[in-house]
């Protein structure tokens, strides 16, 4: 059993387990510590399968996800985290944006 | 960056590629020399007071000294192509009726000489003008045609009940009016540069395929100024950065009038290197190509030379050529790709070239100084041997609905919605006690400064 289980058919994404992060703070930190090449590769791989991923996750209730399904969700949340900068800027941070490394992010309600 | 050294601005700006540098690297046919003609000056860093946008007194001065003195784009010749065609143009409490008469274009105050009823409220076509109230009617040349029970007006002459005339003149397919009988001719108002530059782009052979207007809840100058600079791209239109030289836009001033040229098919200086194919996909994907062609199209591939501008130019040249039957083979890449936006003082923005064949008009909403009307027109080129379809009339649409809901505008609608997102909030912000005046930037917003310099010339008499 992998320490980063994924639903059947999505096992190839295990190579990106480093993006399986539980909090917005961790995802933001990782984005800004990455290289453009890294986030573009992750973006390409994830967007190529995004319709299948949505189809899989949308069929499941958010509460009580199995570990494999939750891991897939976490990767998808990381895709969301990086997609704006990949699509608009080709940088790891928003030009002239806030330096969010100094912002403490607190989850209010919800899980992720 | 925090700096108090003014030279830093100049150094930063000097490090960016200029529009001219892009144009000089373009292949044949070379861009017209007028695009390389620079005319700019440093207008300083003074602030513009907030009252400019909030004061009723300033609005009243604008009514008296600007709108009643300047030449104003009222409609297109092709809005009223046939004898009898009529269209009203309303501006700050005045209404002008544009008519195609047997003897050419005429403009009249759009008001009945009997009891002041407004005569024409929407585009129409008729052999004359008839008031809906008591039936007074006029010929297309403004002379009185009939007064019911004329016997009841002993001594009234035909001359005194003519429709009062307003000056009218045309330029490049656009019809201008002027309330001031002493104003200099339209050609003098437009000036040598605007007339000469626009010899390159014939808009008499263009069809206004769409003309959409909406009320925007802010002073007309706030609406206008959102389209006089490209500084806002990085925050308002970030999706466009891959394919547009935003902060190195070229700003030129020609007396009352001005222009900006944004090199397209090149990455923003805000970004690092962007692969040429990504530039092309960004510029033409999603909304870009569909704006032009209104349908799904296959995006072009960048050639071995890696030149995104050429790929986009070839694509637009072929696509627009196929759709319109116009031969663009002699037109430069710049005119097929770049944003070449002219501003004709005080409120008209025709875009040059063929890349974005549009025009904007901004005016106060009626007599209200806290709301305005913004209009977008699409001007599709028409082949010389083709029949020119009648222009689409202005259609005012629900301000609560997005511009993106107007299918005729294609991809331009969603971009306008990004601008409207700001303009729906700005009046309240400007009126806040916490705001004391505009801080226009030195280079990228200097054309806004030029507009205010010229506005002041009018308002100060």
Interface residues (C-beta under 8 A of the other chain):
Chain A: X36 X87 X88 X89 X90 X91 X94 X95 X96
Chain B: X234 X235 X238 X239 X241 X242 X270 X271 X272 X274 X278
